[in-house]
């Protein structure tokens, strides 16, 4: 009877150890996936920021050109 109890306890211990190893692998896989997603979000944010900055700069230059042309046109009409 005692031997049976020992065998059952040993089997349960091995099962728990195997389960603990499997549980250890899952968070690592999840963490790796989360890191990849985080890096992708950072890259996308940087790309969007660069695009917006580029668009704003081009728009400012366009407005400045339009203002300069308008001022020149007004000066010609006034003179």
Order of alpha helices (4+ residues) and beta strands (2+ residues): alpha
